[in-house]
Amino acid sequence: MNSFLRRITSRVLDPLVPASFGRPGFLLRAPAFDPRDLDVSLAGQRIVITGGTSGIGFAAAQALKRLHAEVIVVGRDPAKGLSAVEALNRVDGAEARFVRCDLSDFRSIDEAVRDLGPKSIDRLVHNASILPDELSRTAEGLEATYASNLVGPLRFQFLIDESAERLRRVVWVSSGGMYAVPLDLRVLRGDVKRFDGVTAYAQTKRAQILVAERMAATFGSRLRSYSMHPGWVDTPSVASSLPRFHALTKAFLRTPEQGADTVIWLTATDAPLESGAFYFDRERQNSELVPGTATSLKTREELFAAIERDAKLPRTFISAS
Ligand SMILES: NC(=O)c1ccc[n+]([C@@H]2O[C@H](COP(=O)([O-])OP(=O)(O)OC[C@H]3O[C@@H](n4cnc5c(N)ncnc54)[C@H](OP(=O)(O)O)[C@@H]3O)[C@@H](O)[C@H]2O)c1
């Protein structure tokens, strides 16, 4: 499919969100994907995938291992981690590893970075996320969604970057759920009268896109930074966090491999992509489609400073001051 046809199919599909985000959208767009983009060898590349023990993260880990990367999957549950690694190591190549880490817990993050060891990490996929039903706070007093999806990942990346030779590429797995919400720092940080897990999750997903964009601006040519959304994918977290949505849409949901496609592409390809951009089905997207969801420069600066402060970073990383 040529790029004109691709633009037309995107225009026609995008208003039809269920079809676009679900399996039909992927099946329609996939023939336009250029197979040469993934005709690469990742031999010698160490890639860390948070939440690589299940769903989209695991599908991405499998594909990156097949491209000869040394894959390290991160998650909270060692039993899930070990069975993921066992499955990954059925494919030849550099041995895959599991590193235990709860991204909502600073001690666990610090230990995980020590476990990763002194060898450099080349690429990092920020894929793990939670969508809880109820408000809870971490040992640091942070709302758990904010801690797991945003603050913890920033601390994790900062410490990896400090501990070894510097990262070259990061990919943030966001969600189309962010389209509907404007960033609100009070809601993001759980400062609300009535907690709603879906809103808390969507806030973190919008913030991830802004963080990816800022990393590109801050680090320039030394770090490529991308964000994306995978569409609607049949994974354990969708079945458990959104059971009604899952039951209604199951027939249309993407497979984990289809949901992981753009993650794999952004992590692996040597194609010249624009750092900082937001992607869906290997195509750049506008993340502020819905009127009223644009984020002002002032709010962005407040966001970056707040996450850094909450992550207890010893120095500025992405904020201006
Ligand atoms: N599925 C969809 O339709 C969909 C749609 C839009 C966006 N996404 C995004 O895609 C990403 C992957 O989602 P998924 O559906 O593939 O989920 P999933 O199958 O449930 O996998 C989630 C992974 O994250 C790990 N994890 C969760 N909380 C963690 C924490 N605090 N610290 C470390 N690891 C943690 C889990 O392992 P442990 O339980 O062992 O920790 C698991 O490996 C998420 O960022 C999600 O927001 C998914």
The ligand as an SDF file (V2000), in Angstrom:
LIG
                    3D

 48 52  0  0  0  0  0  0  0  0999 V2000
   -4.0270   -4.2090   26.5100 N   0  0  0  0  0  0  0  0  0  0  0  0
   -4.5140   -3.0980   25.9720 C   0  0  0  0  0  0  0  0  0  0  0  0
   -5.5720   -3.0690   25.3140 O   0  0  0  0  0  0  0  0  0  0  0  0
   -3.7600   -1.8100   26.1410 C   0  0  0  0  0  0  0  0  0  0  0  0
   -4.3170   -0.6510   25.5860 C   0  0  0  0  0  0  0  0  0  0  0  0
   -3.6300    0.5370   25.7060 C   0  0  0  0  0  0  0  0  0  0  0  0
   -2.4120    0.5610   26.3530 C   0  0  0  0  0  0  0  0  0  0  0  0
   -1.8900   -0.5710   26.8870 N   0  0  0  0  0  0  0  0  0  0  0  0
   -0.6020   -0.4930   27.5780 C   0  0  0  0  0  0  0  0  0  0  0  0
    0.2210   -1.5730   27.2360 O   0  0  0  0  0  0  0  0  0  0  0  0
    1.1090   -1.8580   28.3170 C   0  0  0  0  0  0  0  0  0  0  0  0
    1.1230   -3.3420   28.6090 C   0  0  0  0  0  0  0  0  0  0  0  0
   -0.1740   -3.7340   28.9840 O   0  0  0  0  0  0  0  0  0  0  0  0
   -0.7260   -5.2300   28.8590 P   0  0  0  0  0  0  0  0  0  0  0  0
   -2.1510   -5.0900   28.5050 O   0  0  0  0  0  0  0  0  0  0  0  0
    0.1810   -6.0380   28.0180 O   0  0  0  0  0  0  0  0  0  0  0  0
   -0.6580   -5.7000   30.3910 O   0  0  0  0  0  0  0  0  0  0  0  0
   -0.3880   -7.1220   31.0870 P   0  0  0  0  0  0  0  0  0  0  0  0
   -0.4810   -8.2570   30.1420 O   0  0  0  0  0  0  0  0  0  0  0  0
   -1.2210   -7.1920   32.3100 O   0  0  0  0  0  0  0  0  0  0  0  0
    1.1010   -6.9590   31.5540 O   0  0  0  0  0  0  0  0  0  0  0  0
    1.4760   -6.0050   32.4960 C   0  0  0  0  0  0  0  0  0  0  0  0
    2.9240   -6.2720   32.8230 C   0  0  0  0  0  0  0  0  0  0  0  0
    3.3950   -5.2360   33.6900 O   0  0  0  0  0  0  0  0  0  0  0  0
    3.9710   -5.8220   34.8600 C   0  0  0  0  0  0  0  0  0  0  0  0
    3.7140   -4.8750   35.9620 N   0  0  0  0  0  0  0  0  0  0  0  0
    2.5430   -4.3760   36.3620 C   0  0  0  0  0  0  0  0  0  0  0  0
    2.7210   -3.5290   37.3830 N   0  0  0  0  0  0  0  0  0  0  0  0
    4.0530   -3.4560   37.6080 C   0  0  0  0  0  0  0  0  0  0  0  0
    4.8580   -2.7650   38.5460 C   0  0  0  0  0  0  0  0  0  0  0  0
    4.3400   -1.9550   39.4770 N   0  0  0  0  0  0  0  0  0  0  0  0
    6.1940   -2.9340   38.4880 N   0  0  0  0  0  0  0  0  0  0  0  0
    6.7430   -3.7590   37.5630 C   0  0  0  0  0  0  0  0  0  0  0  0
    6.0320   -4.4530   36.6650 N   0  0  0  0  0  0  0  0  0  0  0  0
    4.6950   -4.3210   36.7020 C   0  0  0  0  0  0  0  0  0  0  0  0
    3.2540   -7.1650   34.9930 C   0  0  0  0  0  0  0  0  0  0  0  0
    4.0080   -8.1410   35.6900 O   0  0  0  0  0  0  0  0  0  0  0  0
    3.7950   -8.4090   37.2950 P   0  0  0  0  0  0  0  0  0  0  0  0
    2.3380   -8.5450   37.5050 O   0  0  0  0  0  0  0  0  0  0  0  0
    4.5900   -9.6200   37.5940 O   0  0  0  0  0  0  0  0  0  0  0  0
    4.3710   -7.2080   37.9340 O   0  0  0  0  0  0  0  0  0  0  0  0
    3.1500   -7.5870   33.5360 C   0  0  0  0  0  0  0  0  0  0  0  0
    4.3650   -8.1340   33.0790 O   0  0  0  0  0  0  0  0  0  0  0  0
    0.6640   -0.9910   29.4770 C   0  0  0  0  0  0  0  0  0  0  0  0
    1.4770    0.1530   29.5770 O   0  0  0  0  0  0  0  0  0  0  0  0
   -0.7510   -0.5650   29.0910 C   0  0  0  0  0  0  0  0  0  0  0  0
   -1.0980    0.6820   29.6370 O   0  0  0  0  0  0  0  0  0  0  0  0
   -2.5470   -1.7690   26.8030 C   0  0  0  0  0  0  0  0  0  0  0  0
  1  2  1  0
  2  3  2  0
  2  4  1  0
  4  5  1  0
  4 48  2  0
  5  6  2  0
  6  7  1  0
  7  8  2  0
  8  9  1  0
  8 48  1  0
  9 10  1  0
  9 46  1  0
 10 11  1  0
 11 12  1  0
 11 44  1  0
 12 13  1  0
 13 14  1  0
 14 15  2  0
 14 16  1  0
 14 17  1  0
 17 18  1  0
 18 19  2  0
 18 20  1  0
 18 21  1  0
 21 22  1  0
 22 23  1  0
 23 24  1  0
 23 42  1  0
 24 25  1  0
 25 26  1  0
 25 36  1  0
 26 27  1  0
 26 35  1  0
 27 28  2  0
 28 29  1  0
 29 30  1  0
 29 35  2  0
 30 31  1  0
 30 32  2  0
 32 33  1  0
 33 34  2  0
 34 35  1  0
 36 37  1  0
 36 42  1  0
 37 38  1  0
 38 39  2  0
 38 40  1  0
 38 41  1  0
 42 43  1  0
 44 45  1  0
 44 46  1  0
 46 47  1  0
M  CHG  2   8   1  16  -1
M  END
$$$$
